[in-house]
Amino acid sequence: MSLRVFAALPIPEEIAMRVTPLLKGVPGAKWRPEENFHITLAFYGEWSEDVIAELDHELSLIRVAPFELRLKGTGHFGKASPSQLWLGVDAGEPLERLARQCHKAGTRAGMEMERRNFVPHLTVAYLNMAEIQRVQKFQERLNLWTSETFLADRFHLYSSHARGRGPNAYEIEAEYPLLY
């Protein structure tokens, strides 16, 4: 059996509850439910259980101290034809270091890793034929928005499972504490 997996930071419930009321005003947006909120550190793709077991081992060796972060601002992926709306993440070097280590863990586990630059974000919607003007208005409305600061004290290895017409279901496969 194989699983589609990624490493990510969870979003605390109190932060997620403050984000949800902001998600409106873009026809064609498929807004993400709170239970799907996360900050992806590394996407690994679909792999067999033995490769995922090796990845689990490599992720368990990561040593990064807990750090504070907050959601700040907004943006989208896809220039003229937007595909995703996101909230930005203000965390600095500790988040970058954690993402690099998660990426290296995948390489050490024998996975072929994406070569994209890390852009820390919380995806809030996938877009289907959304008008760029509506996307820009959403961004203007939330560009100066910031969440409260919260503590990243752990990250997870998630699996992603298709659920027909709705958003994918994410399941925590493993949890890794951030340690001093």
Residue frames as qw, qx, qy, qz and C-alpha x, y, z in Angstrom:
[[0.000, 0.889, 0.458, 0.000, 0.00, 0.00, 0.00],
 [0.419, 0.202, -0.012, 0.885, 1.17, 3.55, -0.69],
 [0.149, -0.820, -0.443, 0.330, 0.31, 6.90, 0.86],
 [0.311, 0.701, 0.093, 0.635, 0.52, 10.48, -0.35],
 [0.602, -0.604, -0.329, 0.406, 2.42, 12.32, 2.40],
 [0.255, 0.720, -0.084, 0.640, 3.73, 15.72, 3.45],
 [0.479, -0.301, -0.499, 0.657, 5.30, 17.33, 6.53],
 [0.061, -0.672, -0.242, -0.697, 3.53, 20.37, 7.98],
 [0.049, 0.014, -0.563, 0.825, 2.99, 22.58, 11.00],
 [0.112, -0.624, -0.772, -0.053, -0.52, 22.42, 12.44],
 [0.078, -0.461, -0.032, -0.883, -2.51, 25.64, 12.91],
 [0.003, -0.146, -0.770, 0.621, -3.87, 26.06, 16.46],
 [0.015, 0.601, 0.791, 0.114, -7.65, 25.93, 16.69],
 [0.095, -0.792, -0.317, 0.514, -7.92, 29.46, 18.10],
 [0.087, -0.442, 0.415, 0.790, -6.01, 30.85, 15.09],
 [0.064, 0.204, 0.858, 0.467, -8.03, 28.77, 12.60],
 [0.004, -0.698, -0.694, 0.175, -11.27, 30.07, 14.15],
 [0.042, -0.746, -0.041, 0.663, -10.13, 33.66, 13.47],
 [0.114, -0.244, 0.657, 0.704, -9.19, 32.89, 9.87],
 [0.204, 0.378, 0.888, 0.165, -12.44, 31.23, 8.78],
 [0.174, 0.803, 0.457, -0.340, -14.68, 34.36, 8.95],
 [0.051, -0.666, 0.319, 0.672, -12.24, 36.16, 6.62],
 [0.251, -0.067, 0.847, 0.463, -12.75, 33.65, 3.83],
 [0.388, 0.683, 0.591, -0.182, -15.32, 35.21, 1.52],
 [0.174, 0.833, -0.039, -0.524, -15.75, 37.46, -1.48],
 [0.051, 0.479, -0.722, -0.497, -14.17, 35.37, -4.25],
 [0.865, 0.255, 0.145, -0.407, -16.66, 33.52, -6.46],
 [0.806, 0.441, -0.395, 0.000, -15.13, 30.24, -7.67],
 [0.015, 0.560, -0.728, 0.395, -13.08, 29.80, -4.49],
 [0.826, -0.254, -0.496, -0.079, -13.15, 26.40, -2.81],
 [0.246, -0.748, 0.400, -0.469, -12.46, 27.54, 0.75],
 [0.505, 0.159, -0.814, 0.240, -10.46, 25.12, 2.89],
 [0.682, -0.632, -0.297, -0.218, -12.08, 23.81, 6.07],
 [0.314, -0.824, 0.400, -0.251, -10.33, 24.58, 9.37],
 [0.878, -0.292, 0.379, 0.024, -9.34, 20.94, 9.84],
 [0.832, 0.400, 0.148, 0.354, -7.24, 21.19, 6.66],
 [0.060, 0.965, -0.200, 0.156, -5.29, 24.28, 7.72],
 [0.843, -0.339, 0.153, 0.389, -1.55, 23.68, 7.93],
 [0.136, 0.885, -0.375, -0.239, 1.78, 25.18, 6.83],
 [0.967, 0.228, -0.013, 0.113, 3.48, 22.72, 4.49],
 [0.405, -0.748, 0.455, 0.264, 7.17, 22.19, 5.21],
 [0.010, -0.376, 0.820, 0.431, 7.84, 19.56, 2.54],
 [0.841, 0.247, 0.080, -0.474, 5.65, 17.68, 0.07],
 [0.377, -0.384, 0.827, 0.162, 6.84, 14.13, -0.57],
 [0.548, 0.231, -0.554, -0.582, 4.23, 12.66, -2.91],
 [0.927, -0.120, 0.026, -0.354, 3.01, 9.08, -2.99],
 [0.208, 0.537, -0.807, 0.129, 5.31, 6.40, -1.57],
 [0.753, -0.156, -0.636, -0.071, 5.23, 2.84, -0.28],
 [0.678, -0.718, -0.074, -0.143, 5.05, 2.12, 3.44],
 [0.849, -0.200, -0.040, 0.488, 8.71, 1.03, 3.66],
 [0.390, 0.427, 0.034, 0.816, 9.93, 4.34, 2.17],
 [0.341, -0.754, -0.109, -0.551, 7.57, 6.25, 4.49],
 [0.829, -0.522, -0.134, 0.150, 8.98, 4.29, 7.45],
 [0.678, 0.057, -0.019, 0.732, 12.46, 5.49, 6.45],
 [0.038, 0.622, 0.122, 0.772, 11.13, 9.05, 6.11],
 [0.625, -0.721, -0.199, -0.224, 9.57, 8.77, 9.57],
 [0.816, -0.313, -0.100, 0.476, 12.97, 7.79, 10.98],
 [0.460, 0.284, 0.071, 0.839, 14.71, 10.70, 9.23],
 [0.209, -0.714, -0.190, -0.641, 12.08, 13.21, 10.41],
 [0.738, -0.635, -0.229, 0.023, 12.44, 11.96, 13.99],
 [0.729, -0.115, -0.080, 0.670, 16.12, 13.03, 13.91],
 [0.174, 0.683, 0.139, 0.695, 15.33, 16.70, 13.20],
 [0.458, -0.518, -0.433, 0.579, 16.35, 19.06, 16.00],
 [0.073, 0.496, 0.146, 0.853, 14.90, 22.56, 15.83],
 [0.064, -0.210, -0.619, 0.754, 13.90, 24.55, 18.90],
 [0.112, 0.743, 0.658, -0.054, 10.28, 25.66, 19.23],
 [0.207, -0.020, 0.142, 0.968, 9.69, 29.08, 17.68],
 [0.259, 0.609, 0.471, -0.583, 7.00, 31.72, 17.40],
 [0.153, 0.130, 0.620, 0.759, 5.23, 32.63, 14.20],
 [0.342, 0.522, 0.439, -0.646, 2.12, 34.37, 12.95],
 [0.457, 0.529, 0.622, 0.352, 0.02, 34.58, 9.83],
 [0.087, -0.667, -0.009, 0.740, 0.53, 37.85, 8.02],
 [0.241, 0.491, -0.399, -0.736, -0.76, 39.24, 4.74],
 [0.772, 0.320, 0.519, -0.181, -2.05, 37.34, 1.75],
 [0.103, 0.517, -0.604, -0.598, -1.27, 36.41, -1.82],
 [0.882, 0.288, 0.224, -0.298, -2.01, 33.94, -4.58],
 [0.439, -0.263, 0.741, 0.436, -0.26, 31.43, -6.80],
 [0.437, 0.498, 0.668, 0.340, -0.79, 31.60, -10.55],
 [0.180, -0.175, 0.068, 0.966, -0.16, 35.00, -12.10],
 [0.325, 0.004, -0.292, -0.899, -2.95, 35.91, -14.56],
 [0.729, -0.217, -0.495, -0.420, -4.98, 32.78, -13.77],
 [0.270, -0.504, 0.634, -0.521, -4.89, 32.39, -9.96],
 [0.659, -0.031, -0.738, -0.142, -4.98, 28.81, -8.68],
 [0.590, -0.417, -0.603, 0.338, -4.65, 29.28, -4.90],
 [0.175, -0.831, 0.074, -0.523, -5.25, 31.98, -2.31],
 [0.733, -0.157, -0.511, 0.421, -3.04, 31.95, 0.76],
 [0.361, -0.927, 0.049, -0.088, -2.18, 33.75, 3.96],
 [0.487, 0.614, -0.503, 0.364, 1.50, 34.48, 4.47],
 [0.828, -0.467, -0.243, 0.194, 3.62, 33.30, 7.39],
 [0.085, 0.844, -0.353, 0.394, 5.94, 35.52, 9.41],
 [0.907, -0.418, 0.012, 0.048, 8.42, 33.25, 11.18],
 [0.016, 0.875, -0.482, -0.050, 11.88, 33.93, 9.80],
 [0.272, 0.556, -0.785, -0.023, 14.91, 31.68, 9.94],
 [0.411, -0.167, 0.842, -0.308, 13.66, 28.92, 12.30],
 [0.765, 0.398, 0.346, -0.370, 10.82, 28.03, 9.89],
 [0.557, 0.694, -0.415, -0.189, 13.20, 28.11, 6.91],
 [0.023, -0.493, 0.859, -0.132, 15.62, 25.80, 8.77],
 [0.601, 0.051, 0.714, -0.355, 12.83, 23.36, 9.69],
 [0.759, 0.557, 0.074, -0.329, 11.61, 23.26, 6.08],
 [0.373, 0.675, -0.631, -0.082, 15.17, 22.64, 4.81],
 [0.231, -0.325, 0.889, -0.224, 15.62, 19.79, 7.28],
 [0.719, 0.266, 0.519, -0.378, 12.29, 18.22, 6.26],
 [0.657, 0.669, -0.234, -0.255, 13.36, 18.46, 2.61],
 [0.168, 0.590, -0.788, 0.061, 16.72, 16.82, 3.39],
 [0.537, -0.118, 0.764, -0.339, 14.95, 14.06, 5.36],
 [0.809, 0.450, 0.201, -0.322, 13.01, 13.17, 2.21],
 [0.503, 0.697, -0.505, -0.071, 16.21, 13.05, 0.17],
 [0.122, -0.462, 0.849, -0.226, 17.93, 10.84, 2.77],
 [0.673, 0.095, 0.635, -0.368, 14.87, 8.52, 2.70],
 [0.374, 0.021, 0.799, 0.470, 15.41, 8.08, -1.06],
 [0.337, 0.754, 0.537, -0.170, 12.63, 10.37, -2.27],
 [0.369, 0.308, 0.314, 0.819, 12.91, 12.60, -5.29],
 [0.116, -0.651, -0.447, 0.603, 12.11, 16.05, -3.93],
 [0.312, 0.878, 0.312, 0.184, 10.57, 19.08, -5.67],
 [0.571, 0.023, -0.032, 0.820, 13.03, 21.85, -6.43],
 [0.059, -0.827, -0.311, -0.466, 10.67, 24.77, -5.78],
 [0.134, 0.344, -0.433, 0.822, 11.67, 27.57, -3.44],
 [0.266, -0.457, -0.783, 0.328, 10.01, 27.35, -0.05],
 [0.171, -0.397, -0.109, -0.895, 7.21, 29.93, 0.25],
 [0.071, -0.212, -0.843, 0.489, 5.72, 29.64, 3.75],
 [0.391, -0.115, -0.202, -0.890, 1.95, 29.97, 3.51],
 [0.357, 0.219, 0.820, -0.390, -1.42, 28.68, 4.64],
 [0.116, -0.167, -0.699, -0.686, -3.57, 27.77, 1.65],
 [0.314, 0.237, 0.539, -0.745, -7.09, 29.09, 2.31],
 [0.698, 0.501, 0.282, -0.427, -8.71, 28.38, -1.09],
 [0.419, 0.006, 0.718, 0.556, -8.24, 26.61, -4.38],
 [0.315, 0.549, 0.034, -0.773, -9.55, 28.66, -7.26],
 [0.451, 0.302, 0.779, 0.314, -11.51, 27.64, -10.33],
 [0.216, 0.577, 0.471, 0.631, -11.90, 30.39, -12.92],
 [0.273, -0.769, -0.364, 0.449, -11.79, 33.15, -10.28],
 [0.332, 0.876, 0.112, 0.331, -11.67, 36.69, -11.63],
 [0.599, 0.141, -0.284, 0.735, -8.31, 38.32, -10.96],
 [0.124, -0.554, 0.039, -0.823, -10.10, 41.50, -9.80],
 [0.761, -0.539, -0.156, -0.327, -11.93, 39.57, -7.06],
 [0.859, -0.112, -0.265, 0.423, -8.67, 37.91, -6.00],
 [0.353, 0.360, -0.170, 0.847, -6.99, 41.32, -5.84],
 [0.411, -0.612, -0.042, -0.674, -9.85, 42.74, -3.74],
 [0.886, -0.403, -0.231, 0.016, -9.50, 39.82, -1.31],
 [0.725, 0.059, -0.216, 0.651, -5.78, 40.51, -1.08],
 [0.059, 0.530, -0.067, 0.843, -6.30, 44.25, -0.57],
 [0.634, -0.608, -0.144, -0.456, -8.79, 43.55, 2.22],
 [0.899, -0.429, -0.037, 0.080, -6.42, 41.21, 4.06],
 [0.642, 0.555, -0.273, 0.453, -3.01, 42.55, 3.08],
 [0.001, -0.598, 0.464, -0.654, -2.43, 44.21, 6.49],
 [0.842, -0.407, -0.051, -0.351, -4.15, 41.47, 8.51],
 [0.290, 0.417, -0.811, 0.290, -2.05, 39.57, 11.06],
 [0.772, -0.405, -0.473, -0.127, -2.91, 36.78, 13.45],
 [0.561, -0.762, 0.297, -0.125, -1.82, 36.55, 17.03],
 [0.231, 0.573, -0.784, 0.061, 1.61, 35.03, 17.53],
 [0.936, -0.224, 0.078, -0.259, 1.57, 31.31, 18.25],
 [0.349, -0.604, 0.714, 0.061, 4.16, 28.70, 19.17],
 [0.821, 0.320, -0.435, -0.184, 5.35, 26.02, 16.78],
 [0.442, -0.558, 0.660, -0.239, 6.31, 23.22, 19.17],
 [0.617, 0.005, 0.785, 0.062, 5.75, 20.22, 16.88],
 [0.440, 0.393, -0.435, -0.680, 5.20, 19.22, 13.29],
 [0.788, 0.094, 0.541, -0.280, 3.39, 16.30, 11.70],
 [0.011, -0.140, 0.838, 0.527, 3.73, 13.83, 8.89],
 [0.605, 0.320, 0.322, -0.654, 0.31, 13.87, 7.23],
 [0.266, 0.138, 0.857, 0.419, -1.25, 11.56, 4.67],
 [0.375, 0.295, -0.056, -0.877, -3.78, 12.92, 2.18],
 [0.271, 0.234, 0.931, 0.071, -6.84, 10.92, 1.10],
 [0.210, -0.122, -0.434, -0.867, -9.28, 11.91, -1.66],
 [0.239, 0.314, 0.758, -0.520, -12.91, 12.23, -0.52],
 [0.337, 0.620, 0.688, 0.170, -14.82, 12.41, -3.78],
 [0.208, 0.794, 0.289, 0.494, -16.11, 15.92, -4.45],
 [0.400, -0.915, -0.043, -0.021, -15.05, 17.52, -1.15],
 [0.082, 0.830, -0.533, 0.142, -11.62, 18.52, 0.11],
 [0.669, 0.196, -0.695, 0.176, -9.07, 15.82, 0.80],
 [0.746, -0.655, -0.041, -0.114, -8.99, 14.33, 4.28],
 [0.324, 0.636, -0.594, 0.372, -5.67, 14.70, 6.09],
 [0.883, -0.434, -0.174, -0.038, -4.59, 12.16, 8.66],
 [0.157, -0.811, 0.545, -0.143, -1.70, 12.58, 11.08],
 [0.902, 0.165, -0.396, 0.053, 0.66, 9.65, 10.56],
 [0.715, -0.174, -0.355, 0.577, 3.34, 10.82, 13.03],
 [0.167, -0.972, -0.055, -0.153, 4.10, 13.75, 15.33],
 [0.710, 0.162, -0.240, 0.642, 7.56, 15.21, 15.95],
 [0.347, -0.883, -0.206, 0.241, 8.17, 17.54, 18.88],
 [0.406, 0.745, -0.207, 0.488, 10.44, 20.53, 18.36],
 [0.784, -0.515, -0.197, 0.284, 13.12, 20.32, 21.01],
 [0.095, -0.961, 0.257, 0.028, 15.71, 22.72, 22.38]]
